[in-house]
Amino acid sequence: MNAVIDLLSAVCLAAGAFFCLVGGIGLVRMPDFFTRVHAASVTETLGAGLVLLGLILKAGLTLVAAKLAFIGVLIYFASPTASHALAKAALIAGIKPRLADPVADQSSDDEVTSSKR
């Protein structure tokens, strides 16, 4: 039974490390603020959650596991809330999301400025 729990723990730790690594790369490579906030949110929620689950499996039924579970619950609720607050503050500050097609952005801006004249 210990071997199965150790294997599950190793899988969770490896998957959590993978998602944290991919999220870190996403923070560097994403084009604008909003996609970077999304990458950070996924990293915190999924990556850290899997790492905590792996550590909980390693700890067994102890006080340490209860503390890790409490940390996981706090991350689960705080990370999406903080990401939403950051995105909303950025919108209020005037930061606009980048659209998928930059050519369409230029043509729509040209139409808006020509209709204002």
Contacts in CASP RR format, 6 or more apart in sequence:
PFRMAT RR
TARGET T0000
AUTHOR 0000-0000-0000
METHOD contacts of the structure
MODEL  1
MNAVIDLLSAVCLAAGAFFCLVGGIGLVRMPDFFTRVHAASVTETLGAGL
VLLGLILKAGLTLVAAKLAFIGVLIYFASPTASHALAKAALIAGIKPRLA
DPVADQSSDDEVTSSKR
5 57 0 8 1.000
5 58 0 8 1.000
5 60 0 8 1.000
6 58 0 8 1.000
8 54 0 8 1.000
8 57 0 8 1.000
9 54 0 8 1.000
9 55 0 8 1.000
9 57 0 8 1.000
9 58 0 8 1.000
12 50 0 8 1.000
12 51 0 8 1.000
12 53 0 8 1.000
12 54 0 8 1.000
12 57 0 8 1.000
13 50 0 8 1.000
13 51 0 8 1.000
13 54 0 8 1.000
13 55 0 8 1.000
15 47 0 8 1.000
15 50 0 8 1.000
16 46 0 8 1.000
16 47 0 8 1.000
16 48 0 8 1.000
16 49 0 8 1.000
16 50 0 8 1.000
16 51 0 8 1.000
17 47 0 8 1.000
17 51 0 8 1.000
19 42 0 8 1.000
19 43 0 8 1.000
19 46 0 8 1.000
19 47 0 8 1.000
19 50 0 8 1.000
20 43 0 8 1.000
20 47 0 8 1.000
20 48 0 8 1.000
20 51 0 8 1.000
22 43 0 8 1.000
23 39 0 8 1.000
23 40 0 8 1.000
23 42 0 8 1.000
23 43 0 8 1.000
24 39 0 8 1.000
24 43 0 8 1.000
26 36 0 8 1.000
26 39 0 8 1.000
27 36 0 8 1.000
27 39 0 8 1.000
27 40 0 8 1.000
27 43 0 8 1.000
30 36 0 8 1.000
30 38 0 8 1.000
30 39 0 8 1.000
31 98 0 8 1.000
32 97 0 8 1.000
32 98 0 8 1.000
33 90 0 8 1.000
33 95 0 8 1.000
34 87 0 8 1.000
34 90 0 8 1.000
34 95 0 8 1.000
34 97 0 8 1.000
34 98 0 8 1.000
35 98 0 8 1.000
37 83 0 8 1.000
37 86 0 8 1.000
37 87 0 8 1.000
37 90 0 8 1.000
38 83 0 8 1.000
40 83 0 8 1.000
41 79 0 8 1.000
41 80 0 8 1.000
41 83 0 8 1.000
44 75 0 8 1.000
44 79 0 8 1.000
45 75 0 8 1.000
45 76 0 8 1.000
45 79 0 8 1.000
45 80 0 8 1.000
48 72 0 8 1.000
48 75 0 8 1.000
48 79 0 8 1.000
49 72 0 8 1.000
49 75 0 8 1.000
49 76 0 8 1.000
52 68 0 8 1.000
52 69 0 8 1.000
52 71 0 8 1.000
52 72 0 8 1.000
52 75 0 8 1.000
55 68 0 8 1.000
56 65 0 8 1.000
56 68 0 8 1.000
56 69 0 8 1.000
59 65 0 8 1.000
59 68 0 8 1.000
99 105 0 8 1.000
END
